[in-house]
Amino acid sequence: MRLRGVFAPLRRDVPNRHPLLKPQARQFHPLHGTLLPGAVADATVLDPDTEYALDLTTFRSKSRNCPYHGWKVKGRPMATVVEGQVRMSRIG
């Protein structure tokens, strides 16, 4: 599994200027909405090359009306970190 480009937002020369970061969060909580050391970690690691079929039965949502069930898609979330805690991981 290659994870190329996944950590691009961690560039040191523009630590708080990534378009996906929320400046509103930093206004009230300086260590939110950034990927700097000591900040609260909220991130998703993606594998852009993985292809798989969406399966409604694996969704955590209680809703069962998904028009995308069975679609073959490319790019899969491999890990999710919320407030510094790994909440989901398919790595390792």
N, C-alpha and C positions, 0 to 999 in steps of 0.2 A: 504494500500500500504506500503510495506516494502522497505526501501532504505538501506539495509545492505551493507556494503562494499563500498558504493559510495564515502565516504569521506576519504578513506584510504590514498590518497596522501597528506593529511593535517597533517601527523605525524610530530611532532616537532623535532624528533631526526635526520631526514634526509630531511630537508625542500627543498633542491635544487637538490636532487639526484634521483628524480623519473624519470623513463625512458621516460615518455611521455613529459617531459618538454624540451624546446628547449634551449640548451646552447648558440646557436647563437644569440637568441633574447636578452639574458642577457648580451652578450658582448657589444652590442650597447645601450641597454636600461636596466639598472640594475633591474627595477621593471617589466619587461616583461618576460614571460616564467617561472613564479614562482607563487606559491599560498600563498605567505607571506602577512601579514597585510600591507596595503598601496600599494600593487601591483595592476596593471591593471588586472581585473578579466576577463578571458576567460575560460569558463568551460561549460561542459554539464553534467546534472544530468540524470542518467539512472535508470530505474526500470528493473532489469534483469529478473524478473518473469512474466512480462506482455506478453501475447500472443495476436497477432493481425494479420490481413491480410493487406499486402501492397496494397495501393490504389493509382494508378497513378494520379487520379483526385485531390488528396490532396497535391501532390508535388508542391513546389514553382517553380521548374524548368520549363522553357518553352519547354524543350524537351519532347516529348511524346513517345519515343521509349525505354521502360523499359521492359526487359525480366523477371523481378521479380514481375510484376503486378499480384495480386491475391495470391502470396505466403503467407503462414502462417509462421510467424517468432516469435521468443521469444526474449524479451529485447526491451524496447521502450524508446526513449529519452523523458524525462518528462519536462526538462527545459534547456534553453540555455542562457548563459550570455556572452555578447560580450562587451569588454571594460567597464565592470561594469554595463551595462544596460541589464535587462532581455528582450531578444528578442522574446522568445517563452516560454510559460508555460502551462502545463496541470495539475499543482499542485493547489489544492484548488479551 
